[in-house]
Amino acid sequence: MRELRVIDETESGDAVAEAVREGLLAYPKTLPPWLFYDEQGSALFEQITALPEYYLTRMERELLHRHGREIAAGRDEWRRMSVVELGAGSAQKTAWLLRALDAEGRGISYLPMDISATALREAEEQLGREFPQLRLRPVLTDFMRERPTLPIDAEAQRLLLWLGSSAGNFEMEDAVKILRDASAEMREGDLLLLGLDGAPEANGRETDKKISDLLRAYDDAAGVTAAFNRNLLKRMGRELGAEFCVEQFEHEARWNGRTSCVEMHLVSKIAQSVFVRELERSFDFQAGESIHTENSRKFTRDEARALVAAAGFSTVKSWHDPDGWYGLYLGQRV
Ligand SMILES: C[S@@+](CC[C@H](N)C(=O)[O-])C[C@H]1O[C@@H](n2cnc3c(N)ncnc32)[C@H](O)[C@@H]1O
């Protein structure tokens, strides 16, 4: 794989151990969402994106397909476009935007960044096949822990992407910091495109989205999201010798109206003590006690625009599906 910096095994192993120790000692217990994305987790996430209940991918793909040309239309003084994507995953949706850029006839370079080597490998394989001219430079990184250094191309307009409503998996101050770090060298006229899932209906808001629609997206009938969540327990078993009995934990999606988040939890069905060999200690669970594994924040349009502004961009346009469930927000560097 070209230009893919492989995170040193011991370094990433230490990070996993440290995150698990810290999270399971916290009260309430919690684990950071980047832990989902080992090889198995990334494959399960791909399956989630194809689920009928997981409308986010479908709607975002449709918006990128429909409005890609408008997003891609740059200013004449830039002959090239440099697309940098945070948490690109396998980049299957991004292909729609790359097609539109390709049709504009501008040279494109694409830097997908992700913590998952498997997802980046898949992105490289698929995009390399479809776009042989594309300058593709995958970057394996944890953008929470390190500020990515990006190549500068004076003749290219830069487009920073953060799709899949992934910004909603972070505390807002962390999401702003990640965006500011990744856009530190961007110049006037460079672009930011955020894909953000909308908040449910309330006080006459412009959508009929129900909390039940949101919860279904994170607790599908086929149980794929449950398997994705439980994979965390399996990963701790594989990498840290943790003796979790996966069947003794229930997958649960909850709506938190105060934070406007769908939360994912792993709830212990019984009182139990779990030994983690690498950490040389046990962790106790009460019956009904949960590990909080993910927040997925849902944004009103004002909150989405406020995030674009906090990152240092002014919102120039937004596009929404006909029911107003999902939004793409385009910002320009001011
Ligand atoms: C919700 S998925 C979205 C994937 C894809 N952009 C999409 O829209 O389908 C989040 C992606 O962000 C990556 N990710 C999560 N935390 C990360 C971190 N701290 N650093 C780098 N990548 C991260 C995951 O590996 C995963 O591919």
The ligand as a Gaussian input file, in Angstrom:
#p B3LYP/6-31G(d) Opt

LIG

0 1
 C      -18.945000       6.137000      11.406000
 S      -17.573000       5.554000      10.474000
 C      -17.786000       6.496000       8.967000
 C      -17.054000       5.938000       7.792000
 C      -17.339000       6.648000       6.462000
 N      -16.823000       8.015000       6.470000
 C      -18.826000       6.671000       6.175000
 O      -19.389000       7.768000       6.155000
 O      -19.425000       5.609000       5.955000
 C      -16.250000       6.404000      11.281000
 C      -14.866000       6.189000      10.650000
 O      -13.949000       7.017000      11.369000
 C      -12.798000       6.260000      11.726000
 N      -12.298000       6.800000      13.007000
 C      -12.955000       6.824000      14.200000
 N      -12.202000       7.431000      15.143000
 C      -11.039000       7.790000      14.529000
 C       -9.857000       8.442000      14.973000
 N       -9.724000       8.838000      16.246000
 N       -8.864000       8.661000      14.072000
 C       -8.998000       8.259000      12.770000
 N      -10.099000       7.632000      12.295000
 C      -11.103000       7.398000      13.157000
 C      -13.282000       4.816000      11.826000
 O      -12.258000       3.866000      11.629000
 C      -14.361000       4.755000      10.735000
 O      -13.834000       4.359000       9.494000

